[in-house]
Amino acid sequence: MIENFELGDCVQMKKPHACGSNDWTIIRVGADIKIKCSKCGRIVMMDRVDFIKRGKKLLPKEIKS
């Protein structure tokens, strides 16, 4: 269950996407959350409550140099 998140965070969901990836990037935050699959690029929008329930954990941010 994910509690604190913000725009641009990478998250791991409990169930994998049809392409096989569990990793998503948050691209919109509000009453609804929009996430983008890291593997295939599919965009999904869901309610904040559903997102919090279906999310497994926040992935560490990569350091870009």
PDBQT receptor file of N, H, CA, C and O in Angstrom, charges set to zero:
ATOM      1  N   MET A   1       0.840  -1.172   0.000  1.00  0.00    +0.000 N 
ATOM      2  CA  MET A   1       0.000   0.000   0.000  1.00  0.00    +0.000 C 
ATOM      3  C   MET A   1       0.889   1.241   0.000  1.00  0.00    +0.000 C 
ATOM      4  O   MET A   1       1.791   1.376   0.826  1.00  0.00    +0.000 OA
ATOM      5  N   ILE A   2       0.620   2.129  -0.926  1.00  0.00    +0.000 N 
ATOM      6  H   ILE A   2      -0.113   2.019  -1.597  1.00  0.00    +0.000 HD
ATOM      7  CA  ILE A   2       1.412   3.341  -1.090  1.00  0.00    +0.000 C 
ATOM      8  C   ILE A   2       0.681   4.494  -0.409  1.00  0.00    +0.000 C 
ATOM      9  O   ILE A   2      -0.514   4.690  -0.630  1.00  0.00    +0.000 OA
ATOM     10  N   GLU A   3       1.392   5.254   0.418  1.00  0.00    +0.000 N 
ATOM     11  H   GLU A   3       2.363   5.095   0.598  1.00  0.00    +0.000 HD
ATOM     12  CA  GLU A   3       0.761   6.374   1.121  1.00  0.00    +0.000 C 
ATOM     13  C   GLU A   3       1.241   7.718   0.605  1.00  0.00    +0.000 C 
ATOM     14  O   GLU A   3       0.421   8.585   0.302  1.00  0.00    +0.000 OA
ATOM     15  N   ASN A   4       2.540   7.912   0.499  1.00  0.00    +0.000 N 
ATOM     16  H   ASN A   4       3.206   7.207   0.745  1.00  0.00    +0.000 HD
ATOM     17  CA  ASN A   4       3.092   9.199   0.057  1.00  0.00    +0.000 C 
ATOM     18  C   ASN A   4       3.707   9.036  -1.323  1.00  0.00    +0.000 C 
ATOM     19  O   ASN A   4       4.626   8.239  -1.510  1.00  0.00    +0.000 OA
ATOM     20  N   PHE A   5       3.202   9.787  -2.283  1.00  0.00    +0.000 N 
ATOM     21  H   PHE A   5       2.455  10.435  -2.131  1.00  0.00    +0.000 HD
ATOM     22  CA  PHE A   5       3.729   9.729  -3.633  1.00  0.00    +0.000 C 
ATOM     23  C   PHE A   5       3.557  11.085  -4.278  1.00  0.00    +0.000 C 
ATOM     24  O   PHE A   5       2.750  11.897  -3.826  1.00  0.00    +0.000 OA
ATOM     25  N   GLU A   6       4.319  11.335  -5.340  1.00  0.00    +0.000 N 
ATOM     26  H   GLU A   6       4.975  10.675  -5.707  1.00  0.00    +0.000 HD
ATOM     27  CA  GLU A   6       4.233  12.598  -6.054  1.00  0.00    +0.000 C 
ATOM     28  C   GLU A   6       4.494  12.364  -7.535  1.00  0.00    +0.000 C 
ATOM     29  O   GLU A   6       4.849  11.262  -7.955  1.00  0.00    +0.000 OA
ATOM     30  N   LEU A   7       4.313  13.403  -8.303  1.00  0.00    +0.000 N 
ATOM     31  H   LEU A   7       4.025  14.298  -7.962  1.00  0.00    +0.000 HD
ATOM     32  CA  LEU A   7       4.477  13.350  -9.744  1.00  0.00    +0.000 C 
ATOM     33  C   LEU A   7       5.886  12.895 -10.111  1.00  0.00    +0.000 C 
ATOM     34  O   LEU A   7       6.863  13.407  -9.565  1.00  0.00    +0.000 OA
ATOM     35  N   GLY A   8       5.999  11.941 -11.026  1.00  0.00    +0.000 N 
ATOM     36  H   GLY A   8       5.206  11.524 -11.470  1.00  0.00    +0.000 HD
ATOM     37  CA  GLY A   8       7.303  11.469 -11.482  1.00  0.00    +0.000 C 
ATOM     38  C   GLY A   8       7.839  10.270 -10.725  1.00  0.00    +0.000 C 
ATOM     39  O   GLY A   8       8.857   9.702 -11.123  1.00  0.00    +0.000 OA
ATOM     40  N   ASP A   9       7.182   9.867  -9.640  1.00  0.00    +0.000 N 
ATOM     41  H   ASP A   9       6.356  10.328  -9.316  1.00  0.00    +0.000 HD
ATOM     42  CA  ASP A   9       7.629   8.699  -8.880  1.00  0.00    +0.000 C 
ATOM     43  C   ASP A   9       7.388   7.423  -9.672  1.00  0.00    +0.000 C 
ATOM     44  O   ASP A   9       6.431   7.330 -10.440  1.00  0.00    +0.000 OA
ATOM     45  N   CYS A  10       8.260   6.443  -9.479  1.00  0.00    +0.000 N 
ATOM     46  H   CYS A  10       9.038   6.518  -8.855  1.00  0.00    +0.000 HD
ATOM     47  CA  CYS A  10       8.073   5.121 -10.066  1.00  0.00    +0.000 C 
ATOM     48  C   CYS A  10       7.490   4.217  -8.983  1.00  0.00    +0.000 C 
ATOM     49  O   CYS A  10       7.967   4.203  -7.848  1.00  0.00    +0.000 OA
ATOM     50  N   VAL A  11       6.459   3.467  -9.345  1.00  0.00    +0.000 N 
ATOM     51  H   VAL A  11       6.072   3.478 -10.266  1.00  0.00    +0.000 HD
ATOM     52  CA  VAL A  11       5.790   2.599  -8.389  1.00  0.00    +0.000 C 
ATOM     53  C   VAL A  11       5.713   1.177  -8.933  1.00  0.00    +0.000 C 
ATOM     54  O   VAL A  11       5.738   0.952 -10.143  1.00  0.00    +0.000 OA
ATOM     55  N   GLN A  12       5.621   0.234  -8.020  1.00  0.00    +0.000 N 
ATOM     56  H   GLN A  12       5.601   0.417  -7.037  1.00  0.00    +0.000 HD
ATOM     57  CA  GLN A  12       5.409  -1.155  -8.383  1.00  0.00    +0.000 C 
ATOM     58  C   GLN A  12       4.002  -1.528  -7.941  1.00  0.00    +0.000 C 
ATOM     59  O   GLN A  12       3.641  -1.346  -6.778  1.00  0.00    +0.000 OA
ATOM     60  N   MET A  13       3.210  -2.050  -8.873  1.00  0.00    +0.000 N 
ATOM     61  H   MET A  13       3.503  -2.197  -9.817  1.00  0.00    +0.000 HD
ATOM     62  CA  MET A  13       1.841  -2.441  -8.577  1.00  0.00    +0.000 C 
ATOM     63  C   MET A  13       1.798  -3.913  -8.169  1.00  0.00    +0.000 C 
ATOM     64  O   MET A  13       2.721  -4.673  -8.463  1.00  0.00    +0.000 OA
ATOM     65  N   LYS A  14       0.721  -4.311  -7.490  1.00  0.00    +0.000 N 
ATOM     66  H   LYS A  14      -0.029  -3.695  -7.251  1.00  0.00    +0.000 HD
ATOM     67  CA  LYS A  14       0.600  -5.688  -7.018  1.00  0.00    +0.000 C 
ATOM     68  C   LYS A  14       0.451  -6.686  -8.160  1.00  0.00    +0.000 C 
ATOM     69  O   LYS A  14       1.058  -7.756  -8.130  1.00  0.00    +0.000 OA
ATOM     70  N   LYS A  15      -0.351  -6.344  -9.165  1.00  0.00    +0.000 N 
ATOM     71  H   LYS A  15      -0.844  -5.474  -9.189  1.00  0.00    +0.000 HD
ATOM     72  CA  LYS A  15      -0.573  -7.251 -10.294  1.00  0.00    +0.000 C 
ATOM     73  C   LYS A  15       0.166  -6.733 -11.520  1.00  0.00    +0.000 C 
ATOM     74  O   LYS A  15       0.208  -5.523 -11.746  1.00  0.00    +0.000 OA
ATOM     75  N   PRO A  16       0.746  -7.625 -12.315  1.00  0.00    +0.000 N 
ATOM     76  CA  PRO A  16       1.465  -7.173 -13.514  1.00  0.00    +0.000 C 
ATOM     77  C   PRO A  16       0.517  -6.734 -14.620  1.00  0.00    +0.000 C 
ATOM     78  O   PRO A  16      -0.634  -7.165 -14.683  1.00  0.00    +0.000 OA
ATOM     79  N   HIS A  17       1.019  -5.878 -15.477  1.00  0.00    +0.000 N 
ATOM     80  H   HIS A  17       1.955  -5.527 -15.425  1.00  0.00    +0.000 HD
ATOM     81  CA  HIS A  17       0.294  -5.437 -16.669  1.00  0.00    +0.000 C 
ATOM     82  C   HIS A  17       0.311  -6.584 -17.678  1.00  0.00    +0.000 C 
ATOM     83  O   HIS A  17       1.074  -7.534 -17.504  1.00  0.00    +0.000 OA
ATOM     84  N   ALA A  18      -0.488  -6.523 -18.698  1.00  0.00    +0.000 N 
ATOM     85  H   ALA A  18      -1.108  -5.751 -18.839  1.00  0.00    +0.000 HD
ATOM     86  CA  ALA A  18      -0.559  -7.570 -19.715  1.00  0.00    +0.000 C 
ATOM     87  C   ALA A  18       0.785  -7.781 -20.418  1.00  0.00    +0.000 C 
ATOM     88  O   ALA A  18       1.064  -8.879 -20.899  1.00  0.00    +0.000 OA
ATOM     89  N   CYS A  19       1.613  -6.745 -20.479  1.00  0.00    +0.000 N 
ATOM     90  H   CYS A  19       1.387  -5.853 -20.089  1.00  0.00    +0.000 HD
ATOM     91  CA  CYS A  19       2.924  -6.868 -21.120  1.00  0.00    +0.000 C 
ATOM     92  C   CYS A  19       3.940  -7.557 -20.219  1.00  0.00    +0.000 C 
ATOM     93  O   CYS A  19       5.024  -7.918 -20.678  1.00  0.00    +0.000 OA
ATOM     94  N   GLY A  20       3.608  -7.747 -18.935  1.00  0.00    +0.000 N 
ATOM     95  H   GLY A  20       2.728  -7.453 -18.562  1.00  0.00    +0.000 HD
ATOM     96  CA  GLY A  20       4.486  -8.450 -18.008  1.00  0.00    +0.000 C 
ATOM     97  C   GLY A  20       5.224  -7.566 -17.021  1.00  0.00    +0.000 C 
ATOM     98  O   GLY A  20       5.935  -8.075 -16.155  1.00  0.00    +0.000 OA
ATOM     99  N   SER A  21       5.076  -6.271 -17.128  1.00  0.00    +0.000 N 
ATOM    100  H   SER A  21       4.499  -5.857 -17.832  1.00  0.00    +0.000 HD
ATOM    101  CA  SER A  21       5.791  -5.346 -16.249  1.00  0.00    +0.000 C 
ATOM    102  C   SER A  21       4.926  -4.935 -15.053  1.00  0.00    +0.000 C 
ATOM    103  O   SER A  21       3.713  -4.773 -15.184  1.00  0.00    +0.000 OA
ATOM    104  N   ASN A  22       5.557  -4.770 -13.896  1.00  0.00    +0.000 N 
ATOM    105  H   ASN A  22       6.543  -4.902 -13.790  1.00  0.00    +0.000 HD
ATOM    106  CA  ASN A  22       4.882  -4.275 -12.694  1.00  0.00    +0.000 C 
ATOM    107  C   ASN A  22       5.230  -2.817 -12.412  1.00  0.00    +0.000 C 
ATOM    108  O   ASN A  22       4.658  -2.211 -11.506  1.00  0.00    +0.000 OA
ATOM    109  N   ASP A  23       6.158  -2.250 -13.175  1.00  0.00    +0.000 N 
ATOM    110  H   ASP A  23       6.623  -2.743 -13.910  1.00  0.00    +0.000 HD
ATOM    111  CA  ASP A  23       6.684  -0.915 -12.906  1.00  0.00    +0.000 C 
ATOM    112  C   ASP A  23       5.939   0.145 -13.705  1.00  0.00    +0.000 C 
ATOM    113  O   ASP A  23       5.746   0.010 -14.913  1.00  0.00    +0.000 OA
ATOM    114  N   TRP A  24       5.522   1.207 -13.010  1.00  0.00    +0.000 N 
ATOM    115  H   TRP A  24       5.679   1.318 -12.029  1.00  0.00    +0.000 HD
ATOM    116  CA  TRP A  24       4.754   2.298 -13.612  1.00  0.00    +0.000 C 
ATOM    117  C   TRP A  24       5.330   3.627 -13.148  1.00  0.00    +0.000 C 
ATOM    118  O   TRP A  24       5.962   3.701 -12.094  1.00  0.00    +0.000 OA
ATOM    119  N   THR A  25       5.112   4.678 -13.933  1.00  0.00    +0.000 N 
ATOM    120  H   THR A  25       4.599   4.619 -14.790  1.00  0.00    +0.000 HD
ATOM    121  CA  THR A  25       5.521   6.035 -13.581  1.00  0.00    +0.000 C 
ATOM    122  C   THR A  25       4.276   6.891 -13.432  1.00  0.00    +0.000 C 
ATOM    123  O   THR A  25       3.382   6.841 -14.276  1.00  0.00    +0.000 OA
ATOM    124  N   ILE A  26       4.211   7.681 -12.359  1.00  0.00    +0.000 N 
ATOM    125  H   ILE A  26       4.937   7.721 -11.673  1.00  0.00    +0.000 HD
ATOM    126  CA  ILE A  26       3.069   8.560 -12.117  1.00  0.00    +0.000 C 
ATOM    127  C   ILE A  26       3.214   9.792 -12.998  1.00  0.00    +0.000 C 
ATOM    128  O   ILE A  26       4.220  10.498 -12.922  1.00  0.00    +0.000 OA
ATOM    129  N   ILE A  27       2.199  10.056 -13.846  1.00  0.00    +0.000 N 
ATOM    130  H   ILE A  27       1.383   9.483 -13.908  1.00  0.00    +0.000 HD
ATOM    131  CA  ILE A  27       2.273  11.211 -14.741  1.00  0.00    +0.000 C 
ATOM    132  C   ILE A  27       1.202  12.259 -14.443  1.00  0.00    +0.000 C 
ATOM    133  O   ILE A  27       1.231  13.344 -15.024  1.00  0.00    +0.000 OA
ATOM    134  N   ARG A  28       0.254  11.956 -13.549  1.00  0.00    +0.000 N 
ATOM    135  H   ARG A  28       0.230  11.074 -13.077  1.00  0.00    +0.000 HD
ATOM    136  CA  ARG A  28      -0.750  12.942 -13.137  1.00  0.00    +0.000 C 
ATOM    137  C   ARG A  28      -1.215  12.603 -11.731  1.00  0.00    +0.000 C 
ATOM    138  O   ARG A  28      -1.486  11.444 -11.416  1.00  0.00    +0.000 OA
ATOM    139  N   VAL A  29      -1.304  13.629 -10.887  1.00  0.00    +0.000 N 
ATOM    140  H   VAL A  29      -1.084  14.570 -11.142  1.00  0.00    +0.000 HD
ATOM    141  CA  VAL A  29      -1.753  13.445  -9.507  1.00  0.00    +0.000 C 
ATOM    142  C   VAL A  29      -2.897  14.407  -9.250  1.00  0.00    +0.000 C 
ATOM    143  O   VAL A  29      -2.825  15.580  -9.616  1.00  0.00    +0.000 OA
ATOM    144  N   GLY A  30      -3.935  13.920  -8.633  1.00  0.00    +0.000 N 
ATOM    145  H   GLY A  30      -3.994  12.967  -8.335  1.00  0.00    +0.000 HD
ATOM    146  CA  GLY A  30      -5.108  14.715  -8.296  1.00  0.00    +0.000 C 
ATOM    147  C   GLY A  30      -6.122  13.789  -7.646  1.00  0.00    +0.000 C 
ATOM    148  O   GLY A  30      -5.749  12.869  -6.919  1.00  0.00    +0.000 OA
ATOM    149  N   ALA A  31      -7.401  14.030  -7.905  1.00  0.00    +0.000 N 
ATOM    150  H   ALA A  31      -7.703  14.777  -8.496  1.00  0.00    +0.000 HD
ATOM    151  CA  ALA A  31      -8.436  13.110  -7.413  1.00  0.00    +0.000 C 
ATOM    152  C   ALA A  31      -8.272  11.753  -8.092  1.00  0.00    +0.000 C 
ATOM    153  O   ALA A  31      -8.543  10.711  -7.494  1.00  0.00    +0.000 OA
ATOM    154  N   ASP A  32      -7.821  11.778  -9.358  1.00  0.00    +0.000 N 
ATOM    155  H   ASP A  32      -7.601  12.625  -9.844  1.00  0.00    +0.000 HD
ATOM    156  CA  ASP A  32      -7.489  10.569 -10.094  1.00  0.00    +0.000 C 
ATOM    157  C   ASP A  32      -5.981  10.538 -10.286  1.00  0.00    +0.000 C 
ATOM    158  O   ASP A  32      -5.329  11.582 -10.318  1.00  0.00    +0.000 OA
ATOM    159  N   ILE A  33      -5.432   9.339 -10.413  1.00  0.00    +0.000 N 
ATOM    160  H   ILE A  33      -5.962   8.491 -10.387  1.00  0.00    +0.000 HD
ATOM    161  CA  ILE A  33      -4.001   9.162 -10.640  1.00  0.00    +0.000 C 
ATOM    162  C   ILE A  33      -3.826   8.554 -12.025  1.00  0.00    +0.000 C 
ATOM    163  O   ILE A  33      -4.486   7.574 -12.369  1.00  0.00    +0.000 OA
ATOM    164  N   LYS A  34      -2.932   9.141 -12.817  1.00  0.00    +0.000 N 
ATOM    165  H   LYS A  34      -2.396   9.938 -12.538  1.00  0.00    +0.000 HD
ATOM    166  CA  LYS A  34      -2.643   8.600 -14.145  1.00  0.00    +0.000 C 
ATOM    167  C   LYS A  34      -1.229   8.031 -14.103  1.00  0.00    +0.000 C 
ATOM    168  O   LYS A  34      -0.285   8.705 -13.693  1.00  0.00    +0.000 OA
ATOM    169  N   ILE A  35      -1.100   6.765 -14.540  1.00  0.00    +0.000 N 
ATOM    170  H   ILE A  35      -1.867   6.217 -14.873  1.00  0.00    +0.000 HD
ATOM    171  CA  ILE A  35       0.199   6.105 -14.521  1.00  0.00    +0.000 C 
ATOM    172  C   ILE A  35       0.523   5.578 -15.918  1.00  0.00    +0.000 C 
ATOM    173  O   ILE A  35      -0.369   5.273 -16.710  1.00  0.00    +0.000 OA
ATOM    174  N   LYS A  36       1.831   5.479 -16.198  1.00  0.00    +0.000 N 
ATOM    175  H   LYS A  36       2.556   5.726 -15.555  1.00  0.00    +0.000 HD
ATOM    176  CA  LYS A  36       2.301   5.020 -17.501  1.00  0.00    +0.000 C 
ATOM    177  C   LYS A  36       3.196   3.806 -17.301  1.00  0.00    +0.000 C 
ATOM    178  O   LYS A  36       4.111   3.834 -16.478  1.00  0.00    +0.000 OA
ATOM    179  N   CYS A  37       2.934   2.732 -18.057  1.00  0.00    +0.000 N 
ATOM    180  H   CYS A  37       2.191   2.709 -18.725  1.00  0.00    +0.000 HD
ATOM    181  CA  CYS A  37       3.719   1.500 -17.960  1.00  0.00    +0.000 C 
ATOM    182  C   CYS A  37       5.148   1.767 -18.429  1.00  0.00    +0.000 C 
ATOM    183  O   CYS A  37       5.363   2.408 -19.458  1.00  0.00    +0.000 OA
ATOM    184  N   SER A  38       6.113   1.275 -17.671  1.00  0.00    +0.000 N 
ATOM    185  H   SER A  38       5.938   0.754 -16.835  1.00  0.00    +0.000 HD
ATOM    186  CA  SER A  38       7.517   1.505 -18.001  1.00  0.00    +0.000 C 
ATOM    187  C   SER A  38       7.973   0.678 -19.194  1.00  0.00    +0.000 C 
ATOM    188  O   SER A  38       8.952   1.034 -19.851  1.00  0.00    +0.000 OA
ATOM    189  N   LYS A  39       7.283  -0.418 -19.485  1.00  0.00    +0.000 N 
ATOM    190  H   LYS A  39       6.488  -0.708 -18.951  1.00  0.00    +0.000 HD
ATOM    191  CA  LYS A  39       7.708  -1.304 -20.569  1.00  0.00    +0.000 C 
ATOM    192  C   LYS A  39       7.041  -0.970 -21.905  1.00  0.00    +0.000 C 
ATOM    193  O   LYS A  39       7.726  -0.789 -22.911  1.00  0.00    +0.000 OA
ATOM    194  N   CYS A  40       5.708  -0.887 -21.918  1.00  0.00    +0.000 N 
ATOM    195  H   CYS A  40       5.151  -1.034 -21.100  1.00  0.00    +0.000 HD
ATOM    196  CA  CYS A  40       4.996  -0.719 -23.194  1.00  0.00    +0.000 C 
ATOM    197  C   CYS A  40       4.469   0.698 -23.418  1.00  0.00    +0.000 C 
ATOM    198  O   CYS A  40       4.107   1.043 -24.544  1.00  0.00    +0.000 OA
ATOM    199  N   GLY A  41       4.418   1.530 -22.369  1.00  0.00    +0.000 N 
ATOM    200  H   GLY A  41       4.711   1.250 -21.455  1.00  0.00    +0.000 HD
ATOM    201  CA  GLY A  41       3.979   2.912 -22.521  1.00  0.00    +0.000 C 
ATOM    202  C   GLY A  41       2.479   3.131 -22.408  1.00  0.00    +0.000 C 
ATOM    203  O   GLY A  41       2.008   4.250 -22.611  1.00  0.00    +0.000 OA
ATOM    204  N   ARG A  42       1.714   2.086 -22.088  1.00  0.00    +0.000 N 
ATOM    205  H   ARG A  42       2.097   1.177 -21.924  1.00  0.00    +0.000 HD
ATOM    206  CA  ARG A  42       0.262   2.213 -21.923  1.00  0.00    +0.000 C 
ATOM    207  C   ARG A  42      -0.030   3.152 -20.759  1.00  0.00    +0.000 C 
ATOM    208  O   ARG A  42       0.658   3.106 -19.740  1.00  0.00    +0.000 OA
ATOM    209  N   ILE A  43      -1.044   4.003 -20.903  1.00  0.00    +0.000 N 
ATOM    210  H   ILE A  43      -1.603   4.040 -21.731  1.00  0.00    +0.000 HD
ATOM    211  CA  ILE A  43      -1.428   4.942 -19.844  1.00  0.00    +0.000 C 
ATOM    212  C   ILE A  43      -2.764   4.500 -19.259  1.00  0.00    +0.000 C 
ATOM    213  O   ILE A  43      -3.711   4.206 -19.989  1.00  0.00    +0.000 OA
ATOM    214  N   VAL A  44      -2.825   4.459 -17.940  1.00  0.00    +0.000 N 
ATOM    215  H   VAL A  44      -2.056   4.698 -17.347  1.00  0.00    +0.000 HD
ATOM    216  CA  VAL A  44      -4.026   4.039 -17.219  1.00  0.00    +0.000 C 
ATOM    217  C   VAL A  44      -4.360   5.104 -16.185  1.00  0.00    +0.000 C 
ATOM    218  O   VAL A  44      -3.474   5.625 -15.508  1.00  0.00    +0.000 OA
ATOM    219  N   MET A  45      -5.661   5.426 -16.067  1.00  0.00    +0.000 N 
ATOM    220  H   MET A  45      -6.381   5.002 -16.617  1.00  0.00    +0.000 HD
ATOM    221  CA  MET A  45      -6.116   6.372 -15.051  1.00  0.00    +0.000 C 
ATOM    222  C   MET A  45      -7.018   5.630 -14.077  1.00  0.00    +0.000 C 
ATOM    223  O   MET A  45      -7.891   4.865 -14.486  1.00  0.00    +0.000 OA
ATOM    224  N   MET A  46      -6.802   5.860 -12.784  1.00  0.00    +0.000 N 
ATOM    225  H   MET A  46      -6.092   6.481 -12.452  1.00  0.00    +0.000 HD
ATOM    226  CA  MET A  46      -7.632   5.222 -11.758  1.00  0.00    +0.000 C 
ATOM    227  C   MET A  46      -7.873   6.172 -10.603  1.00  0.00    +0.000 C 
ATOM    228  O   MET A  46      -7.152   7.155 -10.431  1.00  0.00    +0.000 OA
ATOM    229  N   ASP A  47      -8.888   5.874  -9.817  1.00  0.00    +0.000 N 
ATOM    230  H   ASP A  47      -9.473   5.075  -9.957  1.00  0.00    +0.000 HD
ATOM    231  CA  ASP A  47      -9.183   6.671  -8.631  1.00  0.00    +0.000 C 
ATOM    232  C   ASP A  47      -8.029   6.596  -7.652  1.00  0.00    +0.000 C 
ATOM    233  O   ASP A  47      -7.291   5.611  -7.619  1.00  0.00    +0.000 OA
ATOM    234  N   ARG A  48      -7.878   7.644  -6.853  1.00  0.00    +0.000 N 
ATOM    235  H   ARG A  48      -8.478   8.444  -6.880  1.00  0.00    +0.000 HD
ATOM    236  CA  ARG A  48      -6.811   7.678  -5.847  1.00  0.00    +0.000 C 
ATOM    237  C   ARG A  48      -6.931   6.500  -4.874  1.00  0.00    +0.000 C 
ATOM    238  O   ARG A  48      -5.923   5.897  -4.504  1.00  0.00    +0.000 OA
ATOM    239  N   VAL A  49      -8.148   6.176  -4.465  1.00  0.00    +0.000 N 
ATOM    240  H   VAL A  49      -8.967   6.666  -4.766  1.00  0.00    +0.000 HD
ATOM    241  CA  VAL A  49      -8.366   5.078  -3.516  1.00  0.00    +0.000 C 
ATOM    242  C   VAL A  49      -7.920   3.749  -4.126  1.00  0.00    +0.000 C 
ATOM    243  O   VAL A  49      -7.261   2.951  -3.459  1.00  0.00    +0.000 OA
ATOM    244  N   ASP A  50      -8.278   3.507  -5.395  1.00  0.00    +0.000 N 
ATOM    245  H   ASP A  50      -8.814   4.155  -5.937  1.00  0.00    +0.000 HD
ATOM    246  CA  ASP A  50      -7.863   2.281  -6.077  1.00  0.00    +0.000 C 
ATOM    247  C   ASP A  50      -6.347   2.222  -6.229  1.00  0.00    +0.000 C 
ATOM    248  O   ASP A  50      -5.743   1.166  -6.038  1.00  0.00    +0.000 OA
ATOM    249  N   PHE A  51      -5.735   3.351  -6.572  1.00  0.00    +0.000 N 
ATOM    250  H   PHE A  51      -6.226   4.208  -6.727  1.00  0.00    +0.000 HD
ATOM    251  CA  PHE A  51      -4.282   3.395  -6.736  1.00  0.00    +0.000 C 
ATOM    252  C   PHE A  51      -3.572   3.053  -5.422  1.00  0.00    +0.000 C 
ATOM    253  O   PHE A  51      -2.622   2.271  -5.412  1.00  0.00    +0.000 OA
ATOM    254  N   ILE A  52      -4.029   3.633  -4.332  1.00  0.00    +0.000 N 
ATOM    255  H   ILE A  52      -4.801   4.269  -4.340  1.00  0.00    +0.000 HD
ATOM    256  CA  ILE A  52      -3.417   3.368  -3.032  1.00  0.00    +0.000 C 
ATOM    257  C   ILE A  52      -3.568   1.901  -2.658  1.00  0.00    +0.000 C 
ATOM    258  O   ILE A  52      -2.647   1.300  -2.103  1.00  0.00    +0.000 OA
ATOM    259  N   LYS A  53      -4.726   1.324  -2.960  1.00  0.00    +0.000 N 
ATOM    260  H   LYS A  53      -5.473   1.811  -3.411  1.00  0.00    +0.000 HD
ATOM    261  CA  LYS A  53      -4.988  -0.079  -2.628  1.00  0.00    +0.000 C 
ATOM    262  C   LYS A  53      -4.187  -1.046  -3.513  1.00  0.00    +0.000 C 
ATOM    263  O   LYS A  53      -3.716  -2.077  -3.034  1.00  0.00    +0.000 OA
ATOM    264  N   ARG A  54      -4.036  -0.716  -4.792  1.00  0.00    +0.000 N 
ATOM    265  H   ARG A  54      -4.418   0.122  -5.181  1.00  0.00    +0.000 HD
ATOM    266  CA  ARG A  54      -3.383  -1.618  -5.748  1.00  0.00    +0.000 C 
ATOM    267  C   ARG A  54      -1.866  -1.467  -5.805  1.00  0.00    +0.000 C 
ATOM    268  O   ARG A  54      -1.174  -2.340  -6.327  1.00  0.00    +0.000 OA
ATOM    269  N   GLY A  55      -1.348  -0.362  -5.270  1.00  0.00    +0.000 N 
ATOM    270  H   GLY A  55      -1.911   0.348  -4.846  1.00  0.00    +0.000 HD
ATOM    271  CA  GLY A  55       0.093  -0.138  -5.292  1.00  0.00    +0.000 C 
ATOM    272  C   GLY A  55       0.807  -0.987  -4.267  1.00  0.00    +0.000 C 
ATOM    273  O   GLY A  55       0.302  -1.201  -3.164  1.00  0.00    +0.000 OA
ATOM    274  N   LYS A  56       1.979  -1.469  -4.630  1.00  0.00    +0.000 N 
ATOM    275  H   LYS A  56       2.388  -1.295  -5.525  1.00  0.00    +0.000 HD
ATOM    276  CA  LYS A  56       2.758  -2.313  -3.725  1.00  0.00    +0.000 C 
ATOM    277  C   LYS A  56       3.827  -1.500  -3.000  1.00  0.00    +0.000 C 
ATOM    278  O   LYS A  56       3.901  -1.520  -1.771  1.00  0.00    +0.000 OA
ATOM    279  N   LYS A  57       4.670  -0.771  -3.779  1.00  0.00    +0.000 N 
ATOM    280  H   LYS A  57       4.610  -0.755  -4.777  1.00  0.00    +0.000 HD
ATOM    281  CA  LYS A  57       5.720   0.034  -3.148  1.00  0.00    +0.000 C 
ATOM    282  C   LYS A  57       6.261   1.062  -4.124  1.00  0.00    +0.000 C 
ATOM    283  O   LYS A  57       6.098   0.943  -5.338  1.00  0.00    +0.000 OA
ATOM    284  N   LEU A  58       6.908   2.074  -3.564  1.00  0.00    +0.000 N 
ATOM    285  H   LEU A  58       7.040   2.171  -2.578  1.00  0.00    +0.000 HD
ATOM    286  CA  LEU A  58       7.609   3.079  -4.359  1.00  0.00    +0.000 C 
ATOM    287  C   LEU A  58       8.986   2.523  -4.707  1.00  0.00    +0.000 C 
ATOM    288  O   LEU A  58       9.655   1.940  -3.853  1.00  0.00    +0.000 OA
ATOM    289  N   LEU A  59       9.405   2.698  -5.935  1.00  0.00    +0.000 N 
ATOM    290  H   LEU A  59       8.862   3.171  -6.629  1.00  0.00    +0.000 HD
ATOM    291  CA  LEU A  59      10.730   2.268  -6.347  1.00  0.00    +0.000 C 
ATOM    292  C   LEU A  59      11.702   3.414  -6.151  1.00  0.00    +0.000 C 
ATOM    293  O   LEU A  59      11.323   4.578  -6.280  1.00  0.00    +0.000 OA
ATOM    294  N   PRO A  60      12.964   3.097  -5.838  1.00  0.00    +0.000 N 
ATOM    295  CA  PRO A  60      13.932   4.182  -5.619  1.00  0.00    +0.000 C 
ATOM    296  C   PRO A  60      14.160   4.974  -6.892  1.00  0.00    +0.000 C 
ATOM    297  O   PRO A  60      14.196   4.428  -7.995  1.00  0.00    +0.000 OA
ATOM    298  N   LYS A  61      14.314   6.288  -6.706  1.00  0.00    +0.000 N 
ATOM    299  H   LYS A  61      14.285   6.731  -5.810  1.00  0.00    +0.000 HD
ATOM    300  CA  LYS A  61      14.560   7.169  -7.851  1.00  0.00    +0.000 C 
ATOM    301  C   LYS A  61      15.987   6.993  -8.330  1.00  0.00    +0.000 C 
ATOM    302  O   LYS A  61      16.920   6.870  -7.536  1.00  0.00    +0.000 OA
ATOM    303  N   GLU A  62      16.138   6.984  -9.656  1.00  0.00    +0.000 N 
ATOM    304  H   GLU A  62      15.381   7.084 -10.301  1.00  0.00    +0.000 HD
ATOM    305  CA  GLU A  62      17.469   6.866 -10.233  1.00  0.00    +0.000 C 
ATOM    306  C   GLU A  62      18.159   8.218 -10.190  1.00  0.00    +0.000 C 
ATOM    307  O   GLU A  62      17.534   9.250 -10.432  1.00  0.00    +0.000 OA
ATOM    308  N   ILE A  63      19.433   8.209  -9.885  1.00  0.00    +0.000 N 
ATOM    309  H   ILE A  63      19.941   7.370  -9.689  1.00  0.00    +0.000 HD
ATOM    310  CA  ILE A  63      20.214   9.450  -9.842  1.00  0.00    +0.000 C 
ATOM    311  C   ILE A  63      20.748   9.699 -11.247  1.00  0.00    +0.000 C 
ATOM    312  O   ILE A  63      21.518   8.901 -11.783  1.00  0.00    +0.000 OA
ATOM    313  N   LYS A  64      20.329  10.815 -11.835  1.00  0.00    +0.000 N 
ATOM    314  H   LYS A  64      19.703  11.463 -11.400  1.00  0.00    +0.000 HD
ATOM    315  CA  LYS A  64      20.785  11.159 -13.176  1.00  0.00    +0.000 C 
ATOM    316  C   LYS A  64      21.923  12.152 -13.089  1.00  0.00    +0.000 C 
ATOM    317  O   LYS A  64      21.815  13.179 -12.419  1.00  0.00    +0.000 OA
ATOM    318  N   SER A  65      23.024  11.837 -13.774  1.00  0.00    +0.000 N 
ATOM    319  H   SER A  65      23.111  11.003 -14.318  1.00  0.00    +0.000 HD
ATOM    320  CA  SER A  65      24.167  12.744 -13.734  1.00  0.00    +0.000 C 
ATOM    321  C   SER A  65      24.511  13.277 -15.089  1.00  0.00    +0.000 C 
ATOM    322  O   SER A  65      25.454  14.057 -15.225  1.00  0.00    +0.000 OA
TER     323      SER A  65
